[in-house]
Amino acid sequence: MTTRRLFLAATALASACAFATPSLAQSGKVTVVTSFSKDVTDPIKQAFEKANPGLTLEVQNRNTNAGVKFVEETRSNPQSDLFWASAPDAFEVLKGKKLLQQYAPKAKGIPEKIGSYPINDKEGYYFGFAASGYGIMWNERYLKANRIPEPKEWSDLAKPVYHNHVSIASPARSGTTHLTIETILQGEGWDKGWGAIKAMAGNFNQIAERSFGVPDAVNSGQVGVGIVIDFFAFSAQGAGFPVKFVYPSVTTVVPANVGIIAGAPNKAGAEAFIEYLLSPAGQDILLSPTIRRLPVNPEAYAKAPAGFPNPFKDKAFQGMITFDVDKSESRTGVVDTLFDQLISFQLDDLKAVTKLMQDVEQGLAKKDNAQARVLLAEARQAVAAMPVTEAQASNDADIKGAFRGGKEGKTRQAEFERKWAAFAKENYAKAKAKAEQALALVR
C-alpha cells in the first residue's frame, strides 16, 4: 500500500472513530476521592452513570485527612479527578497548595449562602452540593432502657447520667468530627470550649476510628448517644432505626463540597459529575432514605419528608454561629493533636477522674462539705487546664512550624505531642488525688 493510501486509510479510521466514540465528557472513568460511605456514594454513582451513559464513576474511599494527603502525594501524576467531602477547611488546604482547578458550574437556582455561610468558594475552586450541620443523635430504645433523658445541648452530655454512654470519632481521622470540635471552640471560646469537650469526653464509651463508626454503634445499640454530622442520623431514620437528632444551640451549618483536582485525567467527566450533583435530579437524590443530606437548592425541599430540616426557612439555622474556615484551617493539626493527646490517648484516666468527680457531686448532694467543694473545684480546674492558649495555637511560630510537615516539622510535632501528653497525665493525676480527698469527706 502506498504512503498516500495509508494516510487516507488512517484518516478514514480516525473519522469513523470520532463518530463512534462519545465525547470525553460522556465517556471514560471519573475517579473521585471521598470520605463518604457507600450508603451515600452508591446511589449517586448509579444515578450519575444512568444519566451519563459511557461514564463510569470510580469511588476511592479515604478519610478526609488521608484523602488530602493522597492528592498531595500524586500531584506530579494525578490519579483522580475529584475531591468530595464535608470539611470545607480540607478544600482550603487543597486550594492553598494549588491542587484544585477553577470551574464555573452551569446549575441554576442555588443561592449564595446557606445560613450565614457561602455555598461556593468565591474564586471557583470548589462548590457546595449539600449542607451539613453538627449535633447529637441517640437511640430511643437505649435511652429508655437505661432511663437516660434525651439530650438537647453539649453540656447535657457532661452529666453523670451519660457516663459511658457516648461515642465520637477522632477529629484526627474524621473531618466532620474536626468541624464539630472546632465549632464548639469557636462558639464557646478556647478555654470554655475545651472545658466543655473534656467534660463530655469523661463520659465517652469509645472513640471511633471513622466518623460512620459512631452512627453504626448508636443504630445497633452498642452505645446510646453519638456526636455526629446530621445526615448520619437522618439516613438512619430513613432506614428505620429508632434514632433521633438535635442541633445544640452552639453549632453551625456549612456546605459539603466537591472540587476538580488540578491536572485531573478526565476533566470533562469531572465537570459532568459536578453538574449532575447540582442539577435538580442530583439534588433530589440527596433526599433518598439512605442519604438524607440537606440540598443546597431550596426548591428540592418541596420533596423532603415531613419534619425534614430546611436551612433556608427554619429559624434555628439563622441563629447558628458563623464558622470561620480560615481559623479552623490554620490550626487543624494543633486542635486534632490536642484532642488525641489530652483525650483519645488518655481516655481511661479521664473517664476515671470524671467518675470520681461525679461521685463527689452525688456525695455533696447528701452531705455538704465546704472543703470537699473546694477540692472538687480544684480537681475540675486541673482537668480543664490546657497546655497552650488560643493565641499560641493560632499564631506561635514554633507550634505552627511543627505542624507544617516535613522531617524537621515531624520531629518538633512529636516533641509537642510528648509534652502535651505529659501535661494531661500530670493534671489528671492531680485531679484524681483531689477528687479522692473530696470523696473521703462526703462518705
C-alpha positions in Angstrom: 0.0 0.0 0.0 1.4 3.4 -0.9 2.0 6.1 1.6 -0.9 8.1 0.3 -3.3 5.2 0.7 -2.0 4.5 4.2 -2.7 8.2 5.1 -6.2 8.1 3.6 -7.0 4.8 5.4 -5.8 6.2 8.7 -7.8 9.4 8.2 -10.9 7.4 7.4 -10.4 5.2 10.5 -9.9 8.2 12.8 -13.0 9.9 11.3 -15.1 6.8 11.9 -13.9 6.5 15.5 -14.7 10.1 16.1 -18.3 9.4 15.2 -18.5 6.1 17.0 -16.8 7.2 20.3 -18.7 9.5 22.7 -17.0 12.8 23.7 -14.7 12.8 26.7 -17.5 14.3 28.9 -19.6 11.3 28.0 -17.1 8.5 28.2 -14.3 7.1 30.3 -13.7 6.7 34.0 -14.2 9.5 36.5 -12.3 8.9 39.7 -13.4 10.6 42.9 -11.6 10.6 46.3 -14.2 10.9 49.0 -14.8 10.4 52.7 -18.4 9.4 52.2 -19.6 5.9 52.9 -21.1 3.6 50.3 -24.5 4.3 51.6 -24.0 7.8 50.2 -21.8 7.1 47.2 -23.5 4.0 45.7 -27.0 5.6 45.0 -25.3 8.7 43.5 -22.9 6.6 41.4 -25.8 4.6 40.0 -27.9 7.6 39.2 -24.9 9.6 37.7 -23.9 6.7 35.4 -27.5 6.2 34.3 -27.8 9.9 33.5 -24.4 9.9 31.7 -24.1 6.8 29.5 -20.5 6.0 28.8 -19.2 7.5 32.1 -18.1 5.3 35.0 -17.6 6.7 38.5 -14.8 5.1 40.4 -15.0 5.8 44.1 -11.9 5.8 46.3 -12.9 5.9 49.9 -10.5 7.6 52.3 -10.9 9.6 55.4 -10.6 13.4 54.8 -7.1 13.8 56.1 -5.9 10.7 54.2 -7.6 11.9 51.0 -5.9 15.3 51.2 -2.6 13.6 51.7 -3.2 11.2 48.7 -4.0 14.2 46.4 -0.8 15.9 47.6 1.3 12.8 47.1 0.0 12.2 43.5 0.2 15.9 42.4 3.0 15.2 39.8 0.9 12.4 38.3 -2.7 12.9 39.3 -4.7 9.6 39.7 -8.1 11.1 40.5 -10.4 13.7 39.1 -12.5 15.0 42.0 -12.3 15.5 45.8 -15.6 15.1 47.5 -16.0 15.6 51.2 -17.8 17.5 54.0 -15.0 19.5 55.5 -14.6 23.0 53.9 -11.2 23.5 55.5 -9.8 20.4 53.7 -10.7 22.2 50.4 -9.0 25.3 51.6 -5.8 23.2 52.2 -6.0 21.8 48.7 -6.8 25.2 47.2 -3.9 26.8 49.0 -1.5 24.1 47.7 -2.8 24.7 44.1 -4.2 21.2 44.0 -7.7 22.2 42.7 -8.6 23.9 39.5 -11.3 26.5 38.8 -14.6 25.8 37.2 -17.9 27.7 36.8 -20.9 25.4 37.3 -23.9 26.0 35.0 -26.5 24.9 37.5 -29.2 27.5 38.3 -31.3 28.2 41.5 -28.5 27.8 44.1 -28.2 30.8 46.5 -25.0 32.4 47.6 -25.3 31.4 51.2 -26.8 28.7 53.4 -27.4 30.1 56.9 -24.6 32.7 57.1 -22.0 30.6 55.2 -21.1 31.0 51.4 -22.1 27.9 49.5 -19.3 28.1 46.9 -15.7 29.2 47.0 -15.7 32.8 45.8 -12.8 32.0 43.4 -14.5 28.9 41.9 -12.2 26.2 43.2 -14.8 24.1 45.0 -18.6 24.0 45.3 -21.2 23.2 47.9 -23.6 20.4 46.8 -25.2 19.8 50.2 -25.2 21.3 53.6 -24.0 19.8 56.9 -25.0 20.5 60.5 -23.4 19.1 63.6 -25.1 17.7 66.7 -26.2 14.8 68.8 -28.0 11.6 67.8 -29.4 8.9 70.1 -31.1 5.6 70.2 -34.5 6.0 71.7 -34.8 2.4 72.9 -31.4 2.5 74.5 -32.1 5.7 76.4 -35.5 4.4 77.6 -34.0 1.1 78.7 -31.2 2.9 80.7 -33.6 5.7 81.9 -31.5 8.4 80.3 -33.1 11.7 79.2 -32.9 13.0 75.7 -30.0 15.4 75.3 -30.5 18.9 73.9 -27.2 20.7 74.5 -23.5 19.7 74.5 -23.5 20.3 78.3 -26.1 17.6 78.8 -23.5 15.0 77.6 -21.3 16.0 80.6 -24.0 15.0 83.1 -23.4 11.8 85.2 -26.3 10.0 83.7 -24.5 9.9 80.3 -21.3 8.3 81.8 -20.0 5.6 79.4 -23.0 6.0 77.0 -21.5 8.5 74.4 -19.4 7.9 71.3 -17.4 10.2 69.0 -14.9 9.7 66.2 -11.4 11.1 66.5 -11.1 14.5 64.7 -7.6 13.5 63.5 -9.3 10.8 61.4 -12.6 12.4 60.7 -13.0 15.8 59.0 -16.6 16.1 60.2 -15.6 15.5 63.8 -12.9 18.1 63.5 -15.5 20.6 62.3 -17.7 19.7 65.3 -14.8 20.2 67.8 -13.8 23.4 66.0 -17.4 24.7 66.1 -17.6 24.2 69.8 -14.3 26.0 70.3 -15.4 28.9 68.1 -18.8 29.1 69.7 -17.7 28.8 73.3 -14.2 30.2 73.1 -10.9 28.3 73.5 -10.8 27.7 77.3 -14.5 27.2 77.9 -14.8 25.2 74.7 -12.1 22.7 75.7 -13.6 22.5 79.1 -16.9 21.5 77.6 -15.3 19.0 75.3 -13.3 17.4 78.1 -16.3 17.3 80.3 -18.2 15.4 77.6 -15.2 13.2 76.9 -15.1 12.0 80.5 -18.4 10.2 79.6 -17.2 8.7 76.3 -17.7 5.0 75.9 -15.5 4.9 72.8 -13.6 7.0 70.2 -14.2 5.5 66.8 -11.6 5.4 64.0 -14.0 6.6 61.3 -16.9 9.0 61.5 -19.5 6.4 60.3 -18.4 4.1 63.2 -20.4 6.4 65.5 -23.8 6.1 63.9 -23.3 2.4 63.4 -22.7 2.0 67.2 -25.8 4.1 68.0 -28.0 2.3 65.4 -27.0 -1.1 66.8 -27.4 -0.1 70.4 -23.8 -0.5 71.3 -23.9 3.0 72.8 -26.8 5.3 73.4 -25.6 8.7 72.1 -23.3 9.8 69.3 -21.7 13.1 68.3 -22.3 13.2 64.6 -22.9 15.1 61.4 -26.7 15.4 60.8 -27.2 13.2 57.8 -25.9 10.2 59.8 -29.0 10.4 62.0 -31.4 11.3 59.1 -30.3 8.4 57.0 -30.6 6.1 60.0 -34.1 7.3 60.5 -34.8 6.7 56.8 -33.6 3.1 57.2 -35.9 2.6 60.1 -33.6 2.8 63.1 -35.2 4.2 66.3 -32.9 7.3 66.5 -33.4 11.0 66.9 -31.1 14.0 66.4 -30.8 17.5 67.8 -28.8 20.6 66.8 -27.4 22.1 70.0 -27.6 25.9 70.3 -23.9 26.2 69.7 -23.4 24.6 66.3 -23.1 25.6 62.6 -24.2 24.7 59.1 -21.6 24.6 56.3 -21.6 23.2 52.8 -20.3 19.8 51.9 -18.2 20.3 48.8 -16.8 18.9 45.6 -13.9 20.2 43.6 -11.9 19.2 40.5 -8.3 18.2 41.2 -5.6 20.1 39.3 -4.4 18.0 36.3 -7.5 15.8 36.5 -7.1 12.9 33.9 -10.8 13.3 32.9 -11.6 17.0 33.5 -14.7 16.9 31.3 -16.0 13.9 33.2 -15.3 15.7 36.5 -17.3 18.7 35.2 -20.2 16.4 34.3 -20.2 14.9 37.8 -20.4 18.4 39.4 -23.2 19.4 37.0 -25.1 16.3 37.9 -24.8 16.9 41.7 -26.1 20.4 41.3 -28.9 19.5 38.9 -32.5 19.1 40.1 -32.0 15.3 39.8 -28.8 15.3 41.7 -30.3 17.5 44.5 -33.4 15.3 44.7 -31.4 12.1 45.2 -29.8 13.7 48.4 -33.3 13.2 50.0 -33.4 9.5 49.4 -33.6 7.4 52.6 -30.0 6.2 52.6 -28.5 9.6 52.1 -30.8 12.3 53.6 -28.5 15.3 53.2 -29.6 18.9 53.1 -29.7 20.1 49.4 -28.3 23.5 48.5 -31.1 24.2 46.1 -34.1 25.5 48.1 -36.6 24.0 45.5 -35.5 20.5 46.4 -37.2 20.8 49.9 -40.6 20.6 48.3 -40.0 16.8 48.0 -38.5 16.5 51.5 -40.1 14.1 54.0 -42.3 15.6 56.8 -40.3 17.2 59.5 -37.1 17.3 57.5 -34.9 20.4 58.4 -34.8 23.3 55.9 -31.9 25.6 56.4 -33.4 28.2 54.1 -36.6 28.5 56.2 -36.1 27.1 59.7 -35.2 29.9 62.2 -32.9 27.7 64.1 -30.3 27.8 61.3 -30.3 31.6 61.2 -29.0 31.7 64.7 -26.2 29.3 64.2 -22.6 30.6 64.6 -20.7 31.7 61.5 -18.0 29.2 61.1 -14.5 30.7 60.5 -12.9 28.3 58.0 -9.6 30.2 57.9 -9.2 29.9 61.7 -10.1 26.2 61.5 -7.6 25.5 58.7 -4.8 27.5 60.4 -4.9 25.3 63.5 -6.3 22.0 62.3 -3.2 20.0 63.2 -2.9 21.6 66.6 -6.6 21.1 67.5 -6.6 17.4 66.3 -3.3 16.7 68.1 -4.5 18.3 71.4 -7.7 16.2 71.2 -5.7 13.0 70.8 -3.1 13.8 73.4 -5.5 15.1 76.0 -8.5 12.8 75.3 -8.1 9.9 72.9 -4.8 8.6 74.4 -5.8 9.5 77.9 -9.4 8.3 77.8 -9.2 5.7 80.6 -7.6 8.2 83.0 -10.0 11.0 82.0 -13.0 8.7 82.5 -11.8 7.5 85.9 -11.3 11.0 87.3 -14.6 12.2 85.8 -16.4 9.3 87.5 -14.7 10.3 90.8 -15.8 13.9 90.4 -19.4 12.7 89.7 -19.3 10.6 92.8 -18.2 13.6 94.8 -21.1 15.6 93.4 -23.6 12.9 94.4 -22.0 12.8 97.9 -22.2 16.6 98.3 -25.9 16.4 97.5 -26.4 14.2 100.6 -23.7 15.6 102.8 -22.5 19.1 102.1 -18.8 19.9 103.0 -17.1 23.2 102.2 -13.6 21.6 102.0 -14.9 18.9 99.6 -16.4 21.6 97.4 -13.0 23.4 97.2 -11.2 20.2 96.4 -13.8 19.3 93.7 -13.4 22.8 92.1 -9.6 22.4 92.1 -10.0 18.9 90.5 -12.2 20.3 87.8 -9.7 23.1 87.1 -6.9 20.6 86.7 -8.9 18.6 84.2 -10.0 21.6 82.2 -6.5 23.2 82.1 -4.9 23.5 78.6 -1.2 23.3 77.8 -1.5 26.0 75.1 -3.5 29.2 74.7 -5.6 30.0 71.7 -3.1 32.7 70.7 -0.3 30.1 70.8 -2.3 27.5 68.9 -3.1 30.0 66.1 0.0 32.3 66.0 3.0 30.8 67.8 5.7 30.4 65.1 7.3 27.3 66.8 4.0 25.5 67.1 2.8 26.4 63.6 6.2 25.3 62.1 5.9 21.9 63.9 2.6 21.2 62.2 3.6 22.1 58.6 5.0 18.7 57.8 8.5 17.9 56.6 11.1 15.9 58.5 12.1 18.7 60.9 8.4 19.6 61.5 7.5 16.0 62.4 10.3 15.9 64.9 9.1 19.1 66.5 5.5 17.8 66.4 6.5 14.7 68.2 8.1 16.8 70.9 4.9 18.8 71.4 2.9 15.6 71.5 5.0 14.2 74.3 4.8 17.5 76.2 1.0 17.7 75.9 0.5 14.1 76.8 2.7 14.5 79.9 0.7 17.7 80.8 -2.5 15.7 80.6 -1.2 12.8 82.7 0.1 15.1 85.4 -3.1 17.2 85.6 -5.5 14.2 85.6 -3.4 12.5 88.3 -3.6 15.8 90.3 -7.3 16.0 89.8 -7.8 12.3 90.8 -5.9 12.9 94.1 -8.1 16.0 94.9 -11.3 14.2 94.0 -10.4 11.2 96.2 -9.7 13.5 99.1 -13.1 15.2 98.5 -14.9 11.9 98.2 -13.5 10.8 101.6 -15.0 13.9 103.2 -18.6 13.2 101.9 -18.8 9.5 102.5 
